[in-house]
Amino acid sequence: MPIHLFDSLERKLKPLAPSRADGVFRFYNCGPTVYAPAHIGNFRTFVVNDVLRRLLELEFGADKVKHVRNLTDVDDRTIGQTQKEKRPLAEITKKWTDKFHADCDALNCLRPHAEPTATGYIKEQVNMIEVLMEKGNAYRAADGSVYFKIESFPGYGGLSRIKERELKITNTVADADHKDSVSDFALWKAYKPEEDGDVKWPGPRGASEGRPGWHIECSAMSKSLLGDTIDLHSGGVDLLFPHHENEIAQSECCNGTTFAHHWYHSEHLLVDGTTMSKSKGNYYTLTDLVEKGYSPMAVRYALLMGHPRKQLNFMLDSLHSAESALKTLKSFKDVLADPRNTVDGPEASSRFDRVFAALHDDMNTPAALGALFELRQEFLYPTATSAKPTKADVAALDRALWAFGLDVEGTVLFVPAAITALAAQRWAAKQAKDFATADALRKELTAAGWSMLDSKTDYKLEPLKK
């Protein structure tokens, strides 16, 4: 049952397989730009890639998968943040790298086998640029920057089909950028003191000191850690053009061979039916959602509720559904794990094959989750002719939950400290029969999105449904 995944380049489903004799599957996915916290739209891509990584390890073996995910720690946005905060680049990028790692850990994402930074591979980027200049695929502009000459690569536009729609190769000089053509893209950006501050490195031969362009970073890191050709390159659909298109052009011109055998892109995340925006009030980071009382595992589950190649409409109600689903799966696991409920049987279980069949079919996570809940019904509510669960079924359930990256043991409610303090104050006021204060504090809790349910001896907090 090989893993079949849609290939964005060839526009069809293709099986995934290692291309080298050592049997190691090599894949690269674009990581975050570490200048601010990643939002849940970013994390949809990272969670989808994590499921893919897990499936690859189950298919080929953990020691036969090499996963590289980069950190973009030098570009216009990171440098812009240094200018805004008046702090060193390394200090800012470390802060947001640490935050990204904490969020990934909370979402139960496996760490990549290598996580290179753009600033750690400047030499490799300069080397690639020099090769491209020697081959005639790149040129030095009047200001000392270096640009890739798009018309030197006939295959440009194959991934995005951009040539068929709007790409225009022109000899018009773009004075602001000193380019030969408006379509050429920067490999190396000449140093501009007023914009770059103290961020600069020695440039390629004949070019000015400065910094790399965004696109060359991934090509150089992939080449250095995975080789000239990789088995799979993945990322969000927002990176398909121009980033991935440009990666193909510069990598294949430099290396003289196919860059990636397979390209996979996950779709955008919508929130309440529209794009995320701080001005719309629908822009969420993981911290935002945790502070509203939702567990990171519920966020992960919600991000897997839609097919990765289709837009997913995320709502806070989705998280209520996710919390409920996780509790149901935990009870399923608890019942199945009870030795009183299982019988001896074959060493391997085939009953969970339908779950993995869906995952292997273009990572159809909603269908796979649906199959998992169907199995729950069959196991917990058997008919007279149903086969009883075996120890192999218990192991198969664990394997399926691991593939999804779902830690159902951690399905607890996260309550922000400020809400906990308000609730404690209200409970104390109620015990003191200060009902006016208790009522006022309840209103504060309600305004903050929480309900407080009292019993005779205690209380519990629940996030309000919106």
RODO-2510 file (C-alpha; in nm, 4 decimals, decimal comma):
residues 466
     n   res          X          Y          Z
     1     m     0,0000     0,0000     0,0000
     2     p     0,2463     0,2706    -0,1148
     3     i     0,1898     0,6349    -0,0272
     4     h     0,0434     0,8208    -0,3241
     5     l     0,0665     1,1989    -0,3165
     6     f    -0,0412     1,4628    -0,5641
     7     d     0,2556     1,6064    -0,7518
     8     s     0,2111     1,9806    -0,8110
     9     l     0,4542     1,9708    -1,1035
    10     e     0,3045     1,6819    -1,3014
    11     r    -0,0510     1,7467    -1,1779
    12     k    -0,1233     1,3863    -1,0859
    13     l    -0,1038     1,1358    -0,8019
    14     k     0,2331     0,9611    -0,7834
    15     p     0,3798     0,7037    -0,5435
    16     l     0,6531     0,8171    -0,3072
    17     a     0,9728     0,6148    -0,3102
    18     p     1,3424     0,6717    -0,2404
    19     s     1,5371     0,7408    -0,5582
    20     r     1,8845     0,6393    -0,4407
    21     a     2,0411     0,3017    -0,3802
    22     d     2,0759     0,3608    -0,0052
    23     g     1,6965     0,3521     0,0275
    24     v     1,6823     0,6781     0,2214
    25     f     1,3862     0,9026     0,1406
    26     r     1,5027     1,2642     0,1361
    27     f     1,2583     1,5463     0,1732
    28     y     1,2721     1,9179     0,2380
    29     n     0,9998     2,1488     0,3514
    30     c     1,0167     2,5235     0,3863
    31     g     1,0170     2,6390     0,7468
    32     p     0,9141     2,9688     0,9057
    33     t     1,0591     3,3155     0,8789
    34     v     1,1545     3,3817     1,2410
    35     y     1,0593     3,7449     1,2941
    36     a     0,7217     3,6948     1,4712
    37     p     0,5097     3,4070     1,6039
    38     a     0,3792     3,1615     1,3471
    39     h    -0,0003     3,1678     1,3099
    40     i    -0,2358     2,8730     1,2748
    41     g    -0,2332     2,9028     0,8960
    42     n     0,1414     2,8405     0,9042
    43     f     0,0893     2,5518     1,1417
    44     r    -0,1580     2,3833     0,9113
    45     t     0,1308     2,3309     0,6707
    46     f     0,3687     2,2153     0,9449
    47     v     0,1150     1,9716     1,0931
    48     v     0,0385     1,8280     0,7481
    49     n     0,4108     1,7835     0,6874
    50     d     0,4430     1,6150     1,0242
    51     v     0,1785     1,3572     0,9315
    52     l     0,3610     1,3024     0,6044
    53     r     0,6900     1,2526     0,7907
    54     r     0,5245     0,9976     1,0194
    55     l     0,3742     0,8059     0,7259
    56     l     0,7125     0,7968     0,5535
    57     e     0,8755     0,6547     0,8657
    58     l     0,6067     0,3886     0,8959
    59     e     0,6483     0,3042     0,5275
    60     f     1,0287     0,3038     0,4936
    61     g     1,1579     0,2904     0,8524
    62     a     1,2614     0,5735     1,0830
    63     d     1,6278     0,5342     0,9838
    64     k     1,5389     0,5584     0,6137
    65     v     1,3864     0,9061     0,6158
    66     k     1,5842     1,2298     0,6204
    67     h     1,3741     1,5389     0,6799
    68     v     1,5178     1,8892     0,6477
    69     r     1,3231     2,2041     0,7390
    70     n     1,4936     2,5407     0,7205
    71     l     1,4663     2,8562     0,9278
    72     t     1,4675     3,1817     0,7323
    73     d     1,6587     3,4101     0,9662
    74     v     1,7692     3,6753     0,7176
    75     d     1,5337     3,8444     0,4733
    76     d     1,3445     4,1723     0,4407
    77     r     1,1131     4,0924     0,7305
    78     t     1,3748     3,9794     0,9830
    79     i     1,5948     4,2775     0,8982
    80     g     1,2937     4,5067     0,9172
    81     q     1,2271     4,3764     1,2678
    82     t     1,5849     4,4554     1,3734
    83     q     1,5367     4,8128     1,2551
    84     k     1,2024     4,8395     1,4330
    85     e     1,3241     4,6975     1,7650
    86     k     1,6839     4,8277     1,7437
    87     r     1,8140     4,4861     1,8435
    88     p     2,0660     4,2490     1,6781
    89     l     1,9372     4,0103     1,4119
    90     a     2,0539     3,6998     1,6014
    91     e     1,8735     3,8099     1,9185
    92     i     1,5426     3,8611     1,7399
    93     t     1,5574     3,5413     1,5359
    94     k     1,6536     3,3301     1,8397
    95     k     1,3510     3,4606     2,0308
    96     w     1,1099     3,3602     1,7540
    97     t     1,2930     3,0354     1,6775
    98     d     1,2515     2,9312     2,0411
    99     k     0,8827     3,0228     2,0244
   100     f     0,8365     2,8243     1,7042
   101     h     1,0013     2,5188     1,8601
   102     a     0,7816     2,5468     2,1703
   103     d     0,4681     2,5654     1,9544
   104     c     0,5802     2,2687     1,7419
   105     d     0,6459     2,0633     2,0550
   106     a     0,3046     2,1556     2,1959
   107     l     0,1442     2,0430     1,8685
   108     n     0,3402     1,7163     1,8887
   109     c     0,5349     1,7769     1,5676
   110     l     0,8493     1,5705     1,5258
   111     r     1,1676     1,7749     1,5037
   112     p     1,3318     1,7609     1,1591
   113     h     1,6559     1,5677     1,1277
   114     a     1,8274     1,8903     1,0258
   115     e     1,7109     2,2486     1,0687
   116     p     1,9573     2,4788     0,8926
   117     t     1,9481     2,8560     0,9170
   118     a     2,0057     3,0834     0,6202
   119     t     2,2768     3,2735     0,8083
   120     g     2,4557     2,9446     0,8756
   121     y     2,4838     2,8695     0,5017
   122     i     2,6025     3,1999     0,3536
   123     k     2,9167     3,0419     0,2049
   124     e     2,7132     2,7709     0,0319
   125     q     2,4767     3,0299    -0,1116
   126     v     2,7640     3,2414    -0,2411
   127     n     2,9172     2,9318    -0,4024
   128     m     2,5921     2,8530    -0,5861
   129     i     2,5594     3,2106    -0,7070
   130     e     2,9136     3,2075    -0,8409
   131     v     2,8413     2,8868    -1,0361
   132     l     2,5272     3,0459    -1,1835
   133     m     2,7245     3,3535    -1,2857
   134     e     2,9933     3,1383    -1,4490
   135     k     2,7276     2,9446    -1,6426
   136     g     2,5584     3,2613    -1,7664
   137     n     2,2385     3,2108    -1,5679
   138     a     2,3060     3,5083    -1,3400
   139     y     2,4569     3,8537    -1,3801
   140     r     2,5916     4,1351    -1,1680
   141     a     2,3808     4,4515    -1,1770
   142     a     2,5138     4,8055    -1,1669
   143     d     2,4554     4,8385    -0,7930
   144     g     2,6527     4,5210    -0,7129
   145     s     2,3498     4,2942    -0,6684
   146     v     2,3244     3,9621    -0,8565
   147     y     2,0122     3,8507    -1,0447
   148     f     1,8996     3,5234    -1,1977
   149     k     1,8247     3,5577    -1,5673
   150     i     1,4910     3,3853    -1,6143
   151     e     1,5125     3,3577    -1,9915
   152     s     1,8272     3,1450    -1,9457
   153     f     1,6091     2,8622    -1,8071
   154     p     1,3541     2,7402    -2,0670
   155     g     1,1687     2,5321    -1,8087
   156     y     1,0744     2,8336    -1,5980
   157     g     0,7031     2,8322    -1,5110
   158     g     0,6602     2,4546    -1,5259
   159     l     0,5529     2,4264    -1,1631
   160     s     0,3192     2,7247    -1,1429
   161     r     0,2219     2,7431    -1,5131
   162     i     0,3009     3,1118    -1,4736
   163     k     0,4269     3,1503    -1,8318
   164     e     0,0919     3,0405    -1,9624
   165     r    -0,0791     3,3210    -1,7724
   166     e     0,1264     3,6290    -1,7094
   167     l     0,5056     3,6001    -1,7220
   168     k     0,6540     3,8475    -1,9640
   169     i     1,0233     3,8407    -2,0432
   170     t     1,1222     4,1926    -2,1360
   171     n     1,4415     4,3849    -2,2045
   172     t     1,3046     4,6879    -2,0232
   173     v     1,5492     4,7903    -1,7517
   174     a     1,3881     4,8186    -1,4079
   175     d     1,5870     5,1201    -1,2921
   176     a     1,4984     5,0751    -0,9253
   177     d     1,6528     4,7295    -0,9185
   178     h     1,9124     4,7653    -1,1967
   179     k     1,7791     4,4487    -1,3600
   180     d     1,8027     4,3450    -1,7239
   181     s     1,4414     4,2273    -1,7109
   182     v     1,1572     4,3029    -1,4731
   183     s     1,1034     3,9265    -1,4305
   184     d     1,4559     3,8447    -1,3100
   185     f     1,4888     3,7761    -0,9384
   186     a     1,7569     3,8589    -0,6834
   187     l     2,0168     3,6028    -0,5818
   188     w     2,2260     3,8543    -0,3894
   189     k     2,1181     4,1970    -0,2631
   190     a     2,3751     4,4747    -0,2421
   191     y     2,4143     4,6273     0,1023
   192     k     2,2000     4,9319     0,1778
   193     p     2,3042     5,0857     0,5123
   194     e     1,9755     5,2666     0,5683
   195     e     1,7764     4,9425     0,5255
   196     d     2,0135     4,6673     0,6339
   197     g     2,1814     4,8170     0,9401
   198     d     2,4772     4,5944     1,0253
   199     v     2,3463     4,2867     0,8393
   200     k     2,5921     4,2096     0,5592
   201     w     2,8426     3,9534     0,4312
   202     p     3,1093     3,9466     0,1571
   203     g     2,9374     3,8847    -0,1747
   204     p     3,0072     3,6537    -0,4700
   205     r     3,3105     3,7347    -0,6848
   206     g     3,2598     4,0710    -0,8518
   207     a     2,9502     4,1575    -0,6469
   208     s     2,9106     4,3959    -0,3568
   209     e     2,8876     4,2955     0,0064
   210     g     2,5302     4,2396     0,1117
   211     r     2,2970     3,9490     0,1837
   212     p     2,1386     3,6570    -0,0031
   213     g     1,8025     3,6710    -0,1734
   214     w     1,5302     3,4604    -0,0152
   215     h     1,5071     3,1941    -0,2865
   216     i     1,8741     3,0923    -0,3011
   217     e     1,8711     3,0134     0,0707
   218     c     1,6576     2,6998     0,0363
   219     s     1,8403     2,5768    -0,2732
   220     a     2,1766     2,5983    -0,0969
   221     m     2,0594     2,4362     0,2263
   222     s     1,8821     2,1545     0,0426
   223     k     2,1872     2,0891    -0,1759
   224     s     2,4227     2,0899     0,1227
   225     l     2,2197     1,8555     0,3410
   226     l     2,0301     1,6342     0,0949
   227     g     2,2273     1,6507    -0,2301
   228     d     2,1560     1,7841    -0,5790
   229     t     1,8312     1,5861    -0,6157
   230     i     1,5729     1,5206    -0,3474
   231     d     1,2732     1,2881    -0,3384
   232     l     1,0147     1,5400    -0,2191
   233     h     0,9856     1,9143    -0,1653
   234     s     0,6800     2,0321     0,0252
   235     g     0,5307     2,3538     0,1579
   236     g     0,2254     2,5742     0,1581
   237     v     0,0569     2,6685    -0,1686
   238     d     0,1545     3,0311    -0,1047
   239     l     0,5173     2,9313    -0,1710
   240     l     0,4514     2,7640    -0,5058
   241     f     0,5182     3,0901    -0,6917
   242     p     0,7603     3,2537    -0,6931
   243     h     0,9631     3,0775    -0,4234
   244     h     0,9496     2,7170    -0,5379
   245     e     0,9501     2,8103    -0,9052
   246     n     1,2699     3,0062    -0,8457
   247     e     1,4243     2,7236    -0,6436
   248     i     1,3796     2,4890    -0,9398
   249     a     1,5369     2,7335    -1,1842
   250     q     1,8461     2,8168    -0,9809
   251     s     1,9016     2,4612    -0,8507
   252     e     1,8686     2,2885    -1,1866
   253     c     2,0854     2,5468    -1,3640
   254     c     2,3528     2,5180    -1,0955
   255     n     2,3486     2,1402    -1,0505
   256     g     2,2597     2,0317    -1,4034
   257     t     2,0021     1,7788    -1,2849
   258     t     1,6452     1,7419    -1,1571
   259     f     1,5971     1,9272    -0,8297
   260     a     1,2987     1,7384    -0,6823
   261     h     1,1196     1,4267    -0,8041
   262     h     0,7969     1,5270    -0,6301
   263     w     0,6335     1,8552    -0,5217
   264     y     0,3519     1,8735    -0,2683
   265     h     0,1593     2,1819    -0,1538
   266     s    -0,1051     2,2167     0,1168
   267     e    -0,3820     2,4715     0,0718
   268     h    -0,4650     2,7934     0,2569
   269     l    -0,6427     2,8067     0,5900
   270     l    -0,9479     3,0304     0,6134
   271     v    -1,0889     3,1540     0,9434
   272     d    -1,4644     3,2031     0,9644
   273     g    -1,4825     3,1794     0,5858
   274     t    -1,2276     3,4483     0,5075
   275     t    -0,8558     3,5114     0,5115
   276     m    -0,6879     3,5768     0,8447
   277     s    -0,6300     3,9375     0,9371
   278     k    -0,5616     4,1194     1,2611
   279     s    -0,7984     4,3944     1,1488
   280     k    -1,0785     4,1349     1,1114
   281     g    -1,0131     3,9959     1,4581
   282     n    -0,9692     3,6428     1,3217
   283     y    -0,5892     3,6179     1,3345
   284     y    -0,4813     3,3428     1,5760
   285     t    -0,1515     3,2114     1,7023
   286     l    -0,1338     2,8922     1,9071
   287     t    -0,0890     3,1032     2,2198
   288     d    -0,4085     3,2945     2,1398
   289     l    -0,6063     2,9720     2,1258
   290     v    -0,4472     2,8223     2,4364
   291     e    -0,5362     3,1388     2,6258
   292     k    -0,8968     3,0845     2,5178
   293     g    -0,8841     2,7444     2,6867
   294     y    -0,8198     2,5096     2,3955
   295     s    -0,5513     2,2443     2,4059
   296     p    -0,2764     2,2359     2,1416
   297     m    -0,3895     1,8812     2,0602
   298     a    -0,7376     2,0115     1,9783
   299     v    -0,5776     2,2651     1,7445
   300     r    -0,3812     1,9878     1,5769
   301     y    -0,6948     1,7768     1,5355
   302     a    -0,8888     2,0713     1,3918
   303     l    -0,6124     2,1364     1,1385
   304     l    -0,6469     1,7760     1,0170
   305     m    -1,0259     1,7879     0,9765
   306     g    -1,0037     1,9028     0,6134
   307     h    -0,8207     1,7556     0,3156
   308     p    -0,4733     1,9159     0,3048
   309     r    -0,5120     2,0111    -0,0620
   310     k    -0,8420     2,1880    -0,0036
   311     q    -0,9015     2,5135     0,1789
   312     l    -0,9986     2,4495     0,5399
   313     n    -1,2444     2,6832     0,7096
   314     f    -1,1287     2,7075     1,0705
   315     m    -1,3759     2,8231     1,3379
   316     l    -1,3610     2,8230     1,7157
   317     d    -1,6499     2,5766     1,7051
   318     s    -1,4100     2,3439     1,5227
   319     l    -1,2049     2,3318     1,8407
   320     h    -1,5071     2,2322     2,0498
   321     s    -1,5668     1,9479     1,8039
   322     a    -1,1986     1,8568     1,8161
   323     e    -1,1943     1,8447     2,1988
   324     s    -1,4995     1,6169     2,1914
   325     a    -1,3415     1,3915     1,9277
   326     l    -1,0205     1,3594     2,1288
   327     k    -1,2136     1,2576     2,4391
   328     t    -1,3989     0,9982     2,2332
   329     l    -1,0728     0,8588     2,0962
   330     k    -0,9252     0,8453     2,4447
   331     s    -1,2215     0,6445     2,5726
   332     f    -1,1870     0,4167     2,2675
   333     k    -0,8207     0,3603     2,3481
   334     d    -0,8917     0,2997     2,7166
   335     v    -1,1598     0,0402     2,6422
   336     l    -0,9499    -0,1335     2,3794
   337     a    -0,6402    -0,1364     2,6024
   338     d    -0,8288    -0,3114     2,8837
   339     p    -0,7159    -0,6773     2,8618
   340     r    -1,0622    -0,7873     2,9717
   341     n    -1,1965    -0,6599     2,6387
   342     t    -0,9510    -0,8349     2,4055
   343     v    -0,8906    -1,1909     2,2962
   344     d    -0,5923    -1,3737     2,1530
   345     g    -0,5570    -1,3451     1,7795
   346     p    -0,3150    -1,2951     1,4922
   347     e     0,0031    -1,0961     1,5532
   348     a    -0,0963    -0,8319     1,2989
   349     s    -0,4285    -0,6544     1,2555
   350     s    -0,5828    -0,5776     0,9174
   351     r    -0,8870    -0,4002     1,0563
   352     f    -0,7105    -0,0614     1,0581
   353     d    -0,6016    -0,0950     0,6952
   354     r    -0,8852     0,1349     0,5866
   355     v    -0,7415     0,4159     0,8023
   356     f    -0,3991     0,3851     0,6426
   357     a    -0,5503     0,3385     0,2964
   358     a    -0,7049     0,6846     0,3299
   359     l    -0,3808     0,8355     0,4587
   360     h    -0,1841     0,6742     0,1755
   361     d    -0,4352     0,8118    -0,0758
   362     d    -0,3086     1,1706    -0,1015
   363     m    -0,3114     1,2074     0,2788
   364     n    -0,6878     1,2171     0,3020
   365     t    -0,6938     1,2945     0,6745
   366     p    -1,0714     1,3543     0,7083
   367     a    -1,1469     1,0189     0,5455
   368     a    -0,8880     0,8492     0,7668
   369     l    -1,0351     1,0041     1,0821
   370     g    -1,3801     0,8975     0,9662
   371     a    -1,2565     0,5409     0,9233
   372     l    -1,1110     0,5510     1,2741
   373     f    -1,4467     0,6473     1,4222
   374     e    -1,6214     0,3775     1,2184
   375     l    -1,3854     0,1231     1,3738
   376     r    -1,4673     0,2575     1,7183
   377     q    -1,8351     0,1874     1,6536
   378     e    -1,7568    -0,1630     1,5320
   379     f    -1,5338    -0,2442     1,8288
   380     l    -1,7425    -0,0905     2,1061
   381     y    -2,0839    -0,1813     1,9681
   382     p    -2,0281    -0,5200     1,8034
   383     t    -2,2939    -0,7267     1,6316
   384     a    -2,3434    -1,0935     1,7041
   385     t    -2,1045    -1,1847     1,4215
   386     s    -1,8381    -0,9223     1,4891
   387     a    -1,4870    -1,0371     1,5664
   388     k    -1,3676    -0,9371     1,9120
   389     p    -1,0701    -0,6979     1,9368
   390     t    -0,7256    -0,8498     1,9796
   391     k    -0,3971    -0,7239     2,1196
   392     a    -0,2903    -0,6631     1,7596
   393     d    -0,5867    -0,4272     1,7223
   394     v    -0,4703    -0,2352     2,0287
   395     a    -0,1256    -0,1964     1,8715
   396     a    -0,2837    -0,0936     1,5399
   397     l    -0,4848     0,1803     1,7120
   398     d    -0,1686     0,3128     1,8747
   399     r     0,0009     0,3082     1,5350
   400     a    -0,2873     0,5008     1,3761
   401     l    -0,2911     0,7631     1,6521
   402     w     0,0861     0,7994     1,6170
   403     a     0,0477     0,8533     1,2419
   404     f    -0,1969     1,1377     1,3088
   405     g     0,0323     1,2683     1,5827
   406     l    -0,2598     1,2657     1,8257
   407     d    -0,1701     1,2311     2,1920
   408     v    -0,5126     1,1516     2,3332
   409     e    -0,3689     1,1220     2,6837
   410     g    -0,3113     1,4967     2,6821
   411     t    -0,6685     1,6040     2,6149
   412     v    -0,6951     1,8440     2,9053
   413     l    -0,8439     2,1898     2,9203
   414     f    -0,5956     2,4764     2,9167
   415     v    -0,7155     2,7622     3,1335
   416     p    -0,5229     3,0924     3,1276
   417     a    -0,3828     3,2068     3,4629
   418     a    -0,5894     3,5273     3,4544
   419     i    -0,9122     3,3261     3,4173
   420     t    -0,8093     3,0884     3,6967
   421     a    -0,7495     3,3880     3,9257
   422     l    -1,0886     3,5431     3,8426
   423     a    -1,2642     3,2140     3,9110
   424     a    -1,0877     3,1740     4,2450
   425     q    -1,1895     3,5263     4,3454
   426     r    -1,5503     3,4611     4,2491
   427     w    -1,5604     3,1309     4,4381
   428     a    -1,4176     3,3002     4,7477
   429     a    -1,6762     3,5817     4,7191
   430     k    -1,9563     3,3289     4,6851
   431     q    -1,8363     3,1319     4,9876
   432     a    -1,8307     3,4608     5,1822
   433     k    -2,1883     3,5251     5,0628
   434     d    -2,0723     3,8411     4,8853
   435     f    -2,3090     3,7736     4,5977
   436     a    -2,2771     4,1185     4,4370
   437     t    -1,9031     4,0691     4,3942
   438     a    -1,9545     3,7091     4,2801
   439     d    -2,2038     3,8207     4,0160
   440     a    -1,9723     4,0971     3,8946
   441     l    -1,6827     3,8513     3,8639
   442     r    -1,9044     3,6038     3,6761
   443     k    -1,9814     3,8803     3,4250
   444     e    -1,6077     3,9389     3,3826
   445     l    -1,5582     3,5689     3,3155
   446     t    -1,8423     3,5669     3,0639
   447     a    -1,6983     3,8713     2,8862
   448     a    -1,3651     3,6901     2,8682
   449     g    -1,5351     3,3908     2,7044
   450     w    -1,5674     3,1528     3,0005
   451     s    -1,8486     2,9943     3,1969
   452     m    -1,8122     2,8887     3,5607
   453     l    -2,0252     2,5938     3,6654
   454     d    -2,0737     2,5583     4,0415
   455     s    -2,1359     2,2461     4,2445
   456     k    -2,1814     2,2194     4,6190
   457     t    -1,8129     2,1747     4,6874
   458     d    -1,6300     2,2957     4,3764
   459     y    -1,6587     2,4526     4,0339
   460     k    -1,5325     2,3950     3,6834
   461     l    -1,4487     2,6287     3,3973
   462     e    -1,5494     2,5817     3,0359
   463     p    -1,4895     2,8040     2,7333
   464     l    -1,8111     2,9500     2,5949
   465     k    -1,9135     2,8375     2,2496
   466     k    -1,9042     3,1158     1,9922
***
